[in-house]
Amino acid sequence: MGKKDRQLSVFSLGGINEIGKNMYVVQYENDIIVIDCGSKFPDESLLGIDLIVPDITYLLENSDKVRALIITHGHEDHIGGIPYIRRQLNMPIFATRLTLGLIEGKLREAGLLADTELMEIDSNSKIELGNITSTFFKTNHSIPDCLGVVFHTPEGTVVHTGDFKFDLTPVNNQYPDIHKMAEIGQKGVLLLLSESTNAERPGFTPSESNVGKHIEEAFHKAKQKVFIATFASNVHRLQQVIDAAEATNRKLALLGRSMVNVVRIASELGYLTVPEGMLVEAGEVDRLPSDRIAILCTGSQGEPMAALSRLSRSNYRQVEIMRGDTVILSSSPIPGNERNVSRTVDNLFSLGAEVIYGSSSVTGMHVSGHGSQEELKLMLTLMKPRYFIPIHGEFRMLHQHRKLAEAVGIDPANIFILNNGDVVDIKEEAATQSRKVTAGNTLVDGLGDVGNIVLRDRKQLSEEGILIVVILLSKTDGKILSGPDIISRGFVYVRELEDLIDQASILAAETINRLQAEKVNQWNALKINVKEVLGRYFYEKTGRRPIILTIITEF
């Protein structure tokens, strides 16, 4: 092995300058360990796309070096990409008990469970992966069983915090391993990767236990049905909703596929305690007294097809929101989702519902699962890293986190603000950032990847429409028997622009006749020429470039 290869390299394939699709890589010599494999939802510009997952070109090119995938916790932005990446790259997956349960469900649905090696870990685990030894420490977040990861390499120690806050009164009594974190820092940390989601928020993030009393109070005040929307994976919040329903003698219905799945898995594994007989099917809601039912649903981010959005449009077949019902949004909008959430809230008010929404500090219905500035500084102080990379946040959050690091004494020259794909190489304890690896988005439609060409066509279809040109030729002499007939979809309204379409039909016929006179009879050549002629014609007349599809048949 060359001298050049004996170095420690750390980089991100997703999760820097964005919220979602987290994936980080630690490599020493020929050993690669991947941390997290998340997904994120597309914005409105990505037409027809279901999910965005990381581009793993680098991992595929170095598949023989990939030793394992370690998952810090079970949120979608950390496990959502596993079924899609697993189809291309098979590697052992290490995760805690609840996280493994959620991953198993995804792999089973994708038909990949039997061929995937799943290994359970906890905060006391120690795993040897080539030249890298991994140990762990407990953190708090908005889902149980969260871990920070410590990578012990010949070059030095690398720490990845995962998502965290310091909750000293956690709902599930899983306290953060503060003493272990301090011990790790005392032994020496070469490089720290720490999340930056709340780097702009001063102070400390309140405890999740504060939310339960506000939920129960709202349940007591509600005179009719109570609908509460939150993230399905926020198991602590789900338990507090269950407790509030029990305290107010209400049955509980679950709406939304992910909500049903998470409650089932978490209950089976002992992370949720649901009183016997409390859960009812959605179809039973209307048969129960309205003041004795609560509905726990997905859709707190205004996702158009999620349960709460459909309820707000009176488009949920089994359950209906009536005037006087109470609706609680137990979440804060993720950046970019504000418009969808506002639209849902407006729809709920139009139905006559009592809606509890807005700032969590006002309603008390939500607290963040991410540490605020004082907690980020505490993590930095406990770990005392020589080098620091802020991760998991948009650029403004990363830069704010850098200021926090400088405030607790880290040398500004040792802090790296990166893009996905930027590699930090450390050799003989000297860190440099001078190279990149392939990183970006893989767009998933169904179970398949969608390339830029397909996405470009979808965008053109949405903006310019499509024209279909149908031509019937004679088998004997190749002459036009019928057409060209032109069908417009999303381009122009044919009845109002008949002359435009008629002239285009004439141009298409003239093009076919001219080419045949020149002894050009190959269908592909005929289609290309018709498309070019009509493309120029329609652009001159309308200033638009529809997709033109030419269909030639023989009779």
N, C-alpha and C positions, 0 to 999 in steps of 0.2 A: 504494500500500500504506500502510495506516495506521501511525502511530507505534507503536501497541500491538503490531503483528505483528513488529516488528524486535527479537526477543528470542530467546534460546536456551532451549529447554525440554528437560528430560530426565525420563523416567519409565519405570516397568516395567509390562508387561502380564502378567508371570509371572516367578517366581524370587525374590521377596522374601517373607519369612516362610513359606518352603516350600523343599523340596529337589525340584527338577524343573521341567519346562515353562518353561524360561527364555525370556524375550523382553523386550528393552529397546529404547527408542526415543530417538533424538536428533533434535531438530527445530530448524531455524533458518529463520525466515520460512516460505517455502512448500516447504522441502525436508525430507523425513522419511527417515531411515535406520533400518532395523530391525536389531537385533543378536540373532541366534539365534532359533530357532523349535522349542522342545523339547516333549516330552510327558512325562507321568508316569503310573504305573499307579494304578488306583483302589484304595481300601481296601474292606473287606468291606461297608460300608454302601451302596456304589454298585453295585447289583445289575445284572448283565448288561452293565456298561460295560467296553469294551475299553481305552480310553485317555482321558486328560484332556489337552486342549490349551488354549492361551490363547484368551480371548475377544478377537477382533480388530475389534470394533464400531468403535472409533476409527479404525483403519486403513481400514476399508471406507468410513466417512464421509468420509475424506480421501484416497481412493485416488489422486486426481490428483496428490497431493504426494509419494507414496511413491516414492523413487528406487531403493532397493535393499534386499536382505536380505544382511547379512554374517554368516557363520558362523565362530565362533571355533575350533571343533573338532568331531569326529564322534561324540560320545556321544549317546545317545538323548535325554537331557534337553536337548539343544541342536539336534538335527535331527529328532527323532521326529514333530514336528507338521507338517513341511513338506508331505507329501502332502495333508493335510486342509485346511491353510490355503491351499495353492496352488490348490485347486478354487474358492476364493472370490476370490483376489487373485493376479494374475500380476505378478511383479516379478523383475528380474535377481537371481541368486543368486551371491555371491562367496564362494569358499572355497578352501582349499588342496587339493592333488592327492588325498590320501587321503580327505579329507572329501568332496570332489566325487564320488569313486568310490562311497562309501557312499550319498550322496544320489541318485546316478544309479540305483542299484539300487532305492531306494524309489519314485522317480518312474516308472521303467520298469514296476514291478509295478502301479502305480496308473494306468498308461496316460497319464501326463502328461509324459513325458520329451521328446517331440518338440516340444512347444510351450513349453518352459521354457528361458530363457536362462541358461546356466551359465558362469561366468567364473572361471578359475583365478588365484589370487593366491599370493604368498609374502611372507616378511618384508621383501622389498625393493620390494614393489609400492606404487604410488601411484595412487589413483583419484579423479577429480574427479566429484562428484555435486552439481550445482547450486552453492550457496554453501559446500558442505562438501567439504573434501579429506581423504581417509582414507589414513593410512600405518599400518605394522604393525611388531610386534617379536615375536621368538620367545620362547615360554615352554615350560616342561616340564609335563607332565601324564601321565596313564596311557594316553595314546594319542598317536601321532606327529602332527606337523604342527599344533601348537597355536599360536595367535596371540593377542596382545593388540592392541587397535585404538586408534589415535589419531585423533581427529576435530578437524581444524583449521577453526575457524569464525571469522567476523569478530568474534565476542564473546570468543573465547578457545579454549583447547585443552581437550578432554574426552578422558579416557583410560578405556577399559574393559579390565580385565586379562584377561577370560576366566577359566577355571579354571587355576590355576598352582601350582607349587612351584619351589623352586630346587634342582634336582638337578645337582650339579657333576660327577657321574660317570654320565651317562645311558647307558642300554643302547644306544641308536641313535646316540650321539655328536652328537645335536642339542642343543647347549648353549644355555642361556638368554642372550638379548641383554642382559646386565647393563649393558654400556657404552652401548648405545643407550637403555636405560631411564634411565640417569643423564643422558644428553644431553637427553632429552625433559624430564626434571625441571629441568635447568639452564635450558632455554629458557622454562620456566614452564607449569605445569598449572593451569588454572582449576578443573577438577572431576575427581575420580577416583572411578570406580566399581570396587570391588575385592571379590572373592569372600570369603565368610566361613565356609565349611564347617568348617574346623578352627580357628576362632578361640578355641575353648575348650581346645585342646591346647597345652601349653607346649613350648618348644624348637623343634627343626627336624624335619621329616619325613624319615625315612631314604631313602636312594637305592633306586630300583627294582633296581639291580644287586645289592643284598644278597639278593634273593629267590632268584635263580637257583641259588646254591650249596645252599640249603636244599631246593629242589625236587629237585635232582640227588641229594642225600644220601638223601632219602626214596625215590627211584626205586631207588637201589642197595640199600637195606634191604628193599624189598618183595619177598616171596617168590612172589607171584602177580600177578594183574592189578592195575594202578594206575588208579584213576579220579581225575581232577582237575577240579574245577569252578571256573570263574572267569568274569568278564565277557567276553563275546565280543569287545567292542570294545577290551579291554586288549591291544593288539597286542604291546607289550613283554613282557607275561607269556606270551602265546602263544609268542613266539620262545624264551623261556627253557624252556618245557615241551618244545618241539621239540628244543632243544639237549640237555635232560636225557634225552629218549627216544633220541636218537642216541648219547649217551655210554653208555647202558646197553643198547644194542642191542635196542631195543624198536620194534615197529611202532606206528603211531598211528592210532586211529580217532576220528572226529569225530561227536558226537551233539548234535543241536539245530540247527534251521534257521538261526538267527542265527550260530551258530559256523561252520557250513559256508560261509555267505555271506561272513562277514568274512575267513576264511582264504583263500577263493578270490580275493576282491577285493584283499586286502593282498598276496597272493603275485603276482598279475598285475601289480600296480603296483610291485613290488620292495620292499615294506616287510616282508615275511616271507621267510625263506630256508628252504625245506623240502627236505631231501635227497630225491633221486629214489628212488621206490619205498617211501618210509616210510609214506605214507598208505594205509590199507586201508578197505574198506567195513565197515559195522557187521555185516553178515552173515558176514564172515570171522573175526570175533573168536573164536568158539567152535572154529574149526578150527586156531587157532594155539596154541602152548604158552603157558600162563597167565603164565609169567615173561618172556615176550617180547612183551607187548602193553600199551599204555597207551591210555586212553580220555580224551579231552579233551571236556568237556561243559558245557552251560549248566545253570543252576539253582542257582547259589551263593547266591541269595537266598530259596530255598525256594519259588519260584513253583510252584503246584500242577501245572501242565501242562508244566513244563520237564523236561529230560531227567533230571537228578539226582533230582528228586522222584518221577518215574515209576519210575526204577530202585530207589529206596528202598522203593517199594510193590510191587516185582516185577511192574511193569506196563509194561515195555518189551519189545516183542516179540522183538527180535533179540539183545539183550544182557542178561545176568543177573549180579548181584553175588552172589558165592559166599562162603562162610565162609573167612576168611583173606585175602580181597582187601583192598587198601589204598585208602581214599577220602580225598582231600585237598580241603578247602574253602579255596581260595586267594582269600579275600575277607573283608571284615568286613560284618556285617549292616547294611543301610541302616536308619535309625530307622523303626520300624513293622513291620519284617520279622522281628524277633527270634523271634516265636512260630512262624512258618513254618519258619525255619531250625532251631529246636530240634526241631520235629516231624520234620523230615527226618533230623536227626542221630540221634534216637531210633530211627527206622525202620532206619537203617543199622546201628546197633549190634545191633538185633534180628535182622538177617540174618547176624550174625557177622563183620562187616567191622572192620578196623582203621581207625579214623576219626581223622584229624588235623584239628582244628578249634579255634576259640576265638581268644583274643587274638593278634593278629599279632606282638606283642612277645615272646610265649612260643613260638609255633610257627615264626616266621620266614617264614611262607608268604604274607605279604601286607604291603605298605606302601601307605599312602594316596597318591593322586595330588594331594592338596591340601596347600598349605603350612600349617604350624603357626604359632604366634604369632610366633616370631622372623622367619619369612619374610614374614608379613604386615606386620610392622614394617619389614622391609627394603624392601618394595615402597613403603610409605608414605614412607620416608626418601628413596628414589631419586626418587620423583615429586614430593614436596614440594607437594601440591596446596593451593590456597586453600580449596576446598570438598571435602567428602568424603561419599559415599553408600556405606555397606556394603550389599552385595547377595548373592544366592545363599546363603540360610541362613534358619533359623528365628529368631524374635525374640531368643532368648537368645544366639545366635551374633552377631547384628547388634549387640546391646548390648555384648557382649564386644569386638567389633571396634572399636566406638566408644572403649572404654577404651584399647585399644592405640593408636588414633590420637591420643588426648589425651596419652598417654605420650610420643609422639615429637614433640609440640609443635603439633598442630593445634588451633586455637581451638574449644572445645566448641560455640560458637554457630554454627560453620560446618559442623557435622556433622548430617546429616539421616537420621533413622530413619524409613523410609517403609513404607506399605502399597502393594500393587499398585494402580496407578491414581493415586497421589499424584504431582503434577507439581511439579518444582522449576524455576522460571522464573528466568533470569539476564539482567539488563539493566543495561548499564553497570557490569558486574562486581559487581552487588548481587544476591544470591540470595534468593528467597522461596519458601515453599511454602504456597499458599493455595487451590489448586483441584485438582479431580480429573477424571479421564476414566474412561470405562467400562472396567472390568477384572474378570476373574473366570475361571471355568472353562467350557469347552465340552466336553460329555461326548460321547464318540464310541462308537457301537455299530456295528460293521462299518465302513462308510464314511460313515455318516450321523450327524448331530447328534441327540442325545437331549435333549429339554427336561425341565424340572422336573415337568411333568404326567405324562410317561411314567415318570419315575423314581419319582414318588409312587405311581403305580399299581403298579409293581413291588414297592415296599416294602409296600404294602397287601396285595398278593397273597402275599408271603412271610410276612406276619405274621397275616393274617386269612383268607386263602383266597378261593375264588370259588364262587358259586352260579349255575347256569345254569337258567333257567326256560323251558321249552318249551311253547308253547300252539298248538294247531291249531284254526283257526276255519273255519266253513262259508262258502263263497263266496256262497251264496244269501242266507242270513239273518244271517250274522256270529256265530252261536251257537258255543259251544265244542264241538268234536267230540271232542277228545282233550286230556287234561292238565287243569290244568297239571302237568307232570312236572318235578321238581326234582332236579338233579344237583349233588352237592357234591364239590368237590376242594379239599383242604387246609383245610376249615372244620370239619365234623363227620363222624364215621363214621356213615353213614346207618343201618346195621343196629342200632346201639346207641341211636339217637335217632329211631326211626321215627315216634313220635307228634309230635315237633317238626316233622319234614318234612311229615307228613300235614296238620297244622294249617296250616302255611304254604301248602300247596297249596290248601286250602279258602279261605284268605284271599285268595290270588291270584285264584281263580275268582269269589269274591264281588266283588272289585274290578272285574273285567272286566264282570260282569253289571250292576253298579251304573252304571258309566260308559255302557254301551250303553243302559240304561234312560233315561239322561240325554241320549241322542242323541250321545254322544261316541264316535266310531268311528275317529278317526285313530290309526294304529298308534303314532306317536310319543307321543301323549298316554297311550295305554294302557300302553306300556312304562314311562314315567316314573312313573305312579301305582302300578303294580305294584312297581317298585323302591322307592318311598318307603314303601309299606305294609309290605313285607317287611323293609326296612332297620330300621324302628322295631320290628317284631316280634322280629327276631333279636337286636337290641341289648338289648331288655327281657329276653329269655330267656337270653342267653349273655354279654352285655356285650361283644360283638365286632361289628365292622362289615365283613363280607365284601364283596368286589366282587360286585354282582348284575347279571347279564347276561340280559336277557329277549329270547327269540327267538319271534316270532309268524309263523306261516305260514298259508296258506289252502288248502283242498282242496274 
